[in-house]
Amino acid sequence: MGGIPLKTPRTYCAANTEDLSEVIDHIKTLHPQSPLLALGVSLGGIILGNYLVAKREEAKNKVVAAMLVSVAWDCFKGTESLEKWGLNLMLNRHLANCLVASAKKAKQYFDDGRFNVKNFDSVFSSRTVKQYDQSFTVPQFGYKNVDDYYRDACLVGNVKHIKVPVLAINADDDPFQVG
């Protein structure tokens, strides 16, 4: 959503790599001999990391190297950190407000019920990213609950499956990834 109007009833999901896979395949079709480097920041880094985990050897044949910046490796710890009082909670509420505003702008895409988002009052009253994910992302992508979604999105424990060289950078005080 990120300020760009939706054209279809599909938003983000940290564990869903279909869009990224399609983009990479398209680039490689247009430029099969060109080396492809990939950069993912924050949520984009989680999606890129999950793509590299899911595609393993196939990714190695398409992507020369990748860089992940400010990635929440453990979604549970990242969420816990964002819910701490102070600046982290202020950031969390700001992000949730942005997500809610984007969902309000795109509501017409979800009104027919095909995408399992049935309780927009819950979506629109979300005050944290976790509440938003529970009421919007979870039903849209078919998860049982927010823990099921976060478990699927976590990169921690899955890095060993990445076959592409990766440089990962996180700030020591990154609110999404605590030490």
C-alpha positions, 0 to 999 in steps of 0.5 A, spaced: 500 500 500 505 504 501 502 511 498 500 507 492 493 506 490 491 498 490 489 496 483 487 489 485 484 486 492 491 484 494 496 487 500 502 485 503 504 479 507 511 478 510 511 470 508 508 471 501 513 471 496 509 470 489 509 477 487 517 478 488 518 471 485 514 474 479 518 480 478 524 476 479 522 471 473 520 477 469 527 481 470 530 474 468 526 473 462 528 480 459 535 480 461 537 472 462 545 474 462 545 480 467 547 478 474 541 480 478 542 483 485 536 484 490 535 489 496 530 488 501 529 493 507 524 492 513 518 488 511 521 488 504 527 484 507 523 479 510 519 478 504 526 477 500 529 473 505 523 468 505 523 468 497 531 466 498 529 460 503 523 458 499 526 458 492 533 455 495 537 453 489 532 456 484 534 463 487 541 461 486 540 460 479 537 467 478 540 472 484 547 473 484 547 476 491 542 479 496 542 484 502 537 485 507 537 491 511 533 492 518 529 485 518 525 483 523 528 476 523 524 473 529 517 476 528 515 475 535 520 478 538 520 484 533 512 485 535 514 484 542 519 490 542 514 494 538 509 494 543 514 496 549 512 503 552 516 509 549 518 511 542 517 503 539 510 504 541 509 510 538 512 508 532 508 502 532 501 506 532 504 510 527 505 504 522 498 502 524 495 508 523 498 508 516 496 501 515 489 503 517 488 509 512 491 505 506 485 499 508 480 505 508 482 507 501 482 500 499 476 498 502 472 497 496 476 492 493 474 487 499 467 489 500 465 483 496 467 478 501 472 474 497 478 475 501 475 473 508 476 480 511 469 481 514 470 485 520 472 492 517 470 495 524 476 491 527 481 493 522 479 500 522 480 500 530 487 497 530 492 501 534 498 496 533 501 493 527 499 486 531 492 488 531 492 490 524 495 483 522 490 479 526 484 483 523 486 484 516 492 480 514 491 473 517 484 473 514 486 475 507 492 470 507 488 464 510 492 464 517 489 461 523 491 467 527 497 472 528 501 467 531 500 462 525 502 468 520 508 470 524 511 463 525 510 463 517 514 469 516 520 468 521 526 468 518 530 465 524 531 458 524 531 458 516 537 462 514 541 455 513 536 454 507 538 460 503 543 458 498 545 465 495 550 470 498 547 475 503 549 481 507 544 483 512 545 489 516 541 491 522 542 497 527 544 495 534 537 499 536 533 497 531 526 497 534 524 491 529 530 486 531 532 486 538 538 482 540 
